[in-house]
């Protein structure tokens, strides 16, 4: 799995990159078909957000020609990343079930 990480209005640090690679890279065990590419964008929506530091994490996961996307906002950046990972895991499960159901149809 190839992971591309980008930041908006925050400074990148190595422990955060390791955390992202661990969480988002862990989704690879649920997928076993096609090349996998993940684009992760995280940061603050603006520098002058009035309701406190609200971070967002957006993950676009490409599985072959299929694109899965998750957006999550949270007061803690790491929790936003975990929420996005959980949403993608649910989408992967639904995608695999749909694919399985299509192969079970009578011909």
C-alpha positions as CSV (number, residue, x, y, z in Angstrom):
1,X,0.0,0.0,0.0
2,X,1.3,3.4,-0.9
3,X,0.3,6.3,1.4
4,X,0.6,9.9,0.4
5,X,0.2,12.3,3.3
6,X,-0.5,16.1,3.1
7,X,-1.0,18.7,5.8
8,X,-3.0,21.9,5.8
9,X,-2.3,24.6,8.4
10,X,-0.4,22.3,10.7
11,X,3.3,21.3,11.0
12,X,4.2,17.7,10.1
13,X,6.0,15.6,12.5
14,X,7.4,12.0,12.3
15,X,5.3,10.4,15.2
16,X,2.1,11.5,13.4
17,X,3.3,10.0,10.1
18,X,4.1,6.7,11.8
19,X,0.6,6.8,13.5
20,X,-1.0,7.4,10.1
21,X,1.0,4.6,8.4
22,X,0.1,2.2,11.2
23,X,-3.7,3.0,11.2
24,X,-4.3,3.5,7.4
25,X,-1.8,0.9,6.4
26,X,-3.6,-1.6,8.6
27,X,-6.5,-1.5,6.2
28,X,-4.5,-3.5,3.7
29,X,-5.3,-6.7,5.5
30,X,-9.0,-6.3,4.6
31,X,-8.2,-5.9,0.9
32,X,-6.6,-8.5,-1.3
33,X,-7.3,-7.4,-4.8
34,X,-5.6,-4.8,-7.0
35,X,-3.1,-2.1,-6.3
36,X,-3.9,0.0,-3.3
37,X,-3.2,3.7,-2.9
38,X,-4.2,6.0,0.0
39,X,-4.2,9.8,0.0
40,X,-4.5,11.3,3.4
41,X,-5.1,15.0,4.0
42,X,-5.3,16.4,7.5
43,X,-5.2,19.7,9.2
44,X,-7.2,22.7,10.4
45,X,-10.0,24.1,8.2
46,X,-8.6,27.6,9.0
47,X,-6.2,29.3,11.3
48,X,-8.9,31.4,12.9
49,X,-11.6,28.8,13.7
50,X,-13.9,30.2,16.4
51,X,-15.0,27.0,18.0
52,X,-11.6,25.9,19.1
53,X,-9.1,23.6,17.4
54,X,-11.2,21.3,15.2
55,X,-9.0,19.0,13.2
56,X,-10.1,17.1,10.1
57,X,-8.8,14.0,8.4
58,X,-9.8,13.1,4.8
59,X,-8.7,9.7,3.4
60,X,-9.2,8.7,-0.3
61,X,-8.5,5.0,-0.8
62,X,-8.1,3.7,-4.3
63,X,-8.6,-0.1,-4.8
64,X,-8.0,-0.7,-8.4
65,X,-10.6,1.5,-10.1
66,X,-12.8,1.8,-7.0
67,X,-12.5,4.9,-4.8
68,X,-13.5,4.9,-1.2
69,X,-13.6,8.2,0.8
70,X,-13.9,9.2,4.4
71,X,-14.1,12.6,6.1
72,X,-14.0,13.0,9.9
73,X,-13.7,16.0,12.2
74,X,-12.7,15.9,15.8
75,X,-11.0,18.0,18.5
76,X,-8.0,15.6,18.5
77,X,-6.2,14.9,15.2
78,X,-5.4,11.3,16.1
79,X,-9.1,10.6,16.9
80,X,-10.1,12.1,13.6
81,X,-7.7,9.7,11.9
82,X,-9.1,6.7,13.8
83,X,-12.6,7.7,12.9
84,X,-11.7,7.9,9.2
85,X,-10.1,4.5,9.4
86,X,-13.2,3.0,11.0
87,X,-15.4,4.5,8.3
88,X,-13.1,3.1,5.6
89,X,-13.2,-0.3,7.2
90,X,-17.0,-0.2,7.1
91,X,-17.0,0.8,3.4
92,X,-14.5,-1.9,2.6
93,X,-16.7,-4.5,4.3
94,X,-19.8,-3.2,2.3
95,X,-17.8,-3.3,-0.9
96,X,-16.6,-6.9,-0.4
97,X,-20.2,-8.0,0.5
98,X,-21.6,-6.3,-2.6
99,X,-18.9,-8.0,-4.7
100,X,-19.7,-11.4,-3.1
101,X,-23.4,-11.0,-3.7
102,X,-22.8,-10.2,-7.4
103,X,-20.9,-13.5,-7.9
104,X,-23.7,-15.5,-6.1
105,X,-26.4,-14.4,-8.6
106,X,-27.8,-17.2,-10.7
107,X,-26.8,-17.1,-14.3
